[in-house]
Amino acid sequence: MKPRPSLTAEAAEGLAIQALTFIAGNGERLGRFLAITGLGPAQIRAAAQAPGFLKGVLEYVVGDERLLLEFAGEADIDPADIGRALAALGAHWERDIP
């Protein structure tokens, strides 16, 4: 795994979509995501088109260290890449995981 110094907004959105797919791929993870966001399963597609939704997905992932590490491991990326993706989408992320 090689950390990248920065990501483009397009790459960051791709990573967020990958994270959402990861979340949706497990019933327990998806149920928790829906409960926290207040979305129903039928609303995800519409919500995904809303500005800021993908940034919110990444914020959700970094808010749960276990989820962050599981996703990073499955995606074969440095967990800090998710923070870089957040920065590319305009979020400020202070945490850096070695």
Rosetta blueprint (number, residue, H / E / L):
1 M L
2 K L
3 P L
4 R L
5 P L
6 S L
7 L L
8 T L
9 A H
10 E H
11 A H
12 A H
13 E H
14 G H
15 L H
16 A H
17 I H
18 Q H
19 A H
20 L H
21 T H
22 F H
23 I H
24 A H
25 G L
26 N L
27 G H
28 E H
29 R H
30 L H
31 G H
32 R H
33 F H
34 L H
35 A H
36 I H
37 T H
38 G L
39 L L
40 G L
41 P H
42 A H
43 Q H
44 I H
45 R H
46 A H
47 A H
48 A H
49 Q L
50 A L
51 P L
52 G L
53 F H
54 L H
55 K H
56 G H
57 V H
58 L H
59 E H
60 Y H
61 V H
62 V H
63 G L
64 D L
65 E H
66 R H
67 L H
68 L H
69 L H
70 E H
71 F H
72 A H
73 G H
74 E H
75 A H
76 D L
77 I L
78 D L
79 P L
80 A H
81 D H
82 I H
83 G H
84 R H
85 A H
86 L H
87 A H
88 A H
89 L L
90 G L
91 A L
92 H L
93 W L
94 E L
95 R L
96 D L
97 I L
98 P L
